[in-house]
Structures are given as C-alpha cells and as structure tokens.
Amino acid sequence: MADANNVSSSESRGFCLWFTGLSGSGKSTITTHLVKELRKRGSKLEVLDGDVVRENLSKGLGFSKEDRDTNIRRIAFVADLLSRNGVPVITAAISPYREIRDEARELMGDRFIEVFVKASVEVCAERDVKGLYEKAFKGEIKEFTGVSDPYEPPLNPELTLDTEHDSAEEDAQKILTLLEERQLIPAAQPA
Amino acid sequence: MADANNVSSSESRGFCLWFTGLSGSGKSTITTHLVKELRKRGSKLEVLDGDVVRENLSKGLGFSKEDRDTNIRRIAFVADLLSRNGVPVITAAISPYREIRDEARELMGDRFIEVFVKASVEVCAERDVKGLYEKAFKGEIKEFTGVSDPYEPPLNPELTLDTEHDSAEEDAQKILTLLEERQLIPAAQPA
C-alpha cells in the first residue's frame, strides 16, 4: 500500500482534477467540499471553474462547438502551466466534448485525472433552482448541453462519481482517497 | 545588505517580471538570457510572451485598444495565478497602456516588478529584420505601437533598461541583481 504520509505539503506534486459533467451534475458542490479538505491539509490549490474562466480568459466566446472548444483549450493551457509547476488545479467546466478533453489529457500526461460527475439530464433538471433546464426544454436557451447540445461522457475516466446516489461529501472523499493512493496529497491526520 | 543565500530554490517566492517596451526594444533577447541564468539557479519559471499568449489565450483578438487591453488582462490573470503559487513568471508583451499595466500591478501587489525595456522607435526600427517598422511607416501595417498606435512608458517602473546602450547580458544581470536584493532568487554560486 502506498505510504501517503511520505508526501508533505511543501513538496506537493502538481495534478489536474478535470471534472466533466452536465450543468447541475454536482461539479461545484463537490469542488466546494474538496477545496475545504485540501486546504486543511495545507495543499496549494487553484480552481478554474466555468464562470471564472469565461470571465477572465474567454469573455466574448459563445457556446458553439468552436467557442466551447476554444474555452476548454484555454482552461487546459492554464491548468497545464499550474500543474507542471507543482500547483494542484481543479477544473470544473462542463467540457462536453471528448476530443478536447483528450487533448488536455495529452498535454498534461499523468498529471491529468478525469473525474466524470455523473447524473442524468432528468435529475440535473430536478435540482436546477435557476430554471435553466426548463428554459432549455422550451427552446428558450439554445445550445444547452444535454438538451439541445451534445454531451459526450468519458470512456475511461480515472473516477466516475454517481451523484444521483452518493452525497457530495462521499464523492469528495472518493477523490481524496484516489489522490492519497497516488501519493499526490498527504494522508489525513488522525483526529 | 540582504542575504540572498537564504533563499533556496525549493522555497522560491513567486514574482512577476513584467516587461514593457516597443517591438524590437529587446524584451525577448533579455528574456532569453535571463531564462538561461534563472534555470541554472534551479528556479521554476514560466515565460508568457506575446506570441504564446496570443496563440493560447487570445486567438481571435486584434490590436484595437479594447482587444489589446483584453489580451493584457488575460496575461495578468495567468501571471497572478502562477506567481501567487510561488512560480516566477516573465511576461514579455508590449503592453502599451499604462492603465492596464497598473491593473496588473494592483492585482499582484508586491509580486509585480515592472521592467521598462527602453529604446527609441528609431533604434527599434533599425534593428527590425522583419521590416515591420518599415511597413508601419508606409501605413501598410495599421495600429503599430510607437508608429500608428500609442505607447505609454511607465512612470515608476521598478527598473528601466536602456537597451540602446547596454547589452542584453548586462540588462539581464541588472534584473538578476534586483531579484537577489529582494531575496526572490538565490545568489549566484561562486564559480
């Protein structure tokens, strides 16, 4: 068994947790739990979620396939810059297209950890307090992933999180376990 | 006097060397010398030059004031992400507008080190092997900084490099000295 205690925060290796999943699948909620726990362990960390990136790197881009691809490539470029310098990164954009996620994987090599945040369109729509899915079903929002725009689930993600059945805390714990096994973060201190 | 030997590469503090200057002023040449020396000292380092950023973060942007500002803001966003995580960054874009450079300064605080790479339009034009200045003088290239587009020199840069009189090696050394004084890099090992 890997001795995760060997990993101290000062010698942290970079990695990129690449979340992919529908709007409402749970990417942000799991990220929130995960960030709390990783910070407790003294890990450096940056979160590149869809909104942050659209604001700071991709203003002006829309939701066509081309624009989505450009947006995701920019996220990958920045995630690579950070992770290759030892800074862990969580990306939490929908990133619907397999090909572009695979480009990110190729760019980052074994630093890239794809996490499929899985929930059906129906469950995501039920959770949706902003009513975006309802508008998409009515055709009032065009190019809405999972409704009027494609979502291509990963074929071989490092982790699949079933958010229809697990809580966000449980899912965050699954990720922490994976990171510990790979000796990317120190093990939790006994309470 | 600062004891720069206290700084080891493993505990490097992040900073952003923000070069600004005309096309042909010497930003890239100085960067090349600097990178070589910094890598020798074991420093992590990322270079965000104009071309890298236009390719990876700003494809589709032009050279209007608005587009230039957007481009520079993206560089600043990424430079901040890196430097706040302890990764030194060199940005080597023209960055002609004072206001946007000052935004970058505000974002990064004392991690931001503005380096004015100074040479007159005439000298830059003489150096220009690609003939860009000639085309700009003839009006064949629009919005060319220093010719048909503004360049606002910094008012209080941390360092001004006079590339009309100093060699690129000398200028790189001036930067290294400043970084040593600020204990941002370890002192050079005696030969």
HADDOCK unambig.tbl for C-alpha pairs under 7 A between the chains (distance, minus, plus):
assign (segid A and resid 56 and name CA) (segid B and resid 74 and name CA) 6.26 0.50 0.50
assign (segid A and resid 56 and name CA) (segid B and resid 77 and name CA) 6.85 0.50 0.50
assign (segid A and resid 57 and name CA) (segid B and resid 57 and name CA) 6.64 0.50 0.50
assign (segid A and resid 57 and name CA) (segid B and resid 74 and name CA) 5.71 0.50 0.50
assign (segid A and resid 74 and name CA) (segid B and resid 56 and name CA) 6.27 0.50 0.50
assign (segid A and resid 74 and name CA) (segid B and resid 57 and name CA) 5.72 0.50 0.50
assign (segid A and resid 77 and name CA) (segid B and resid 56 and name CA) 6.85 0.50 0.50
assign (segid A and resid 82 and name CA) (segid B and resid 82 and name CA) 6.31 0.50 0.50
assign (segid A and resid 85 and name CA) (segid B and resid 87 and name CA) 6.93 0.50 0.50
assign (segid A and resid 87 and name CA) (segid B and resid 85 and name CA) 6.93 0.50 0.50
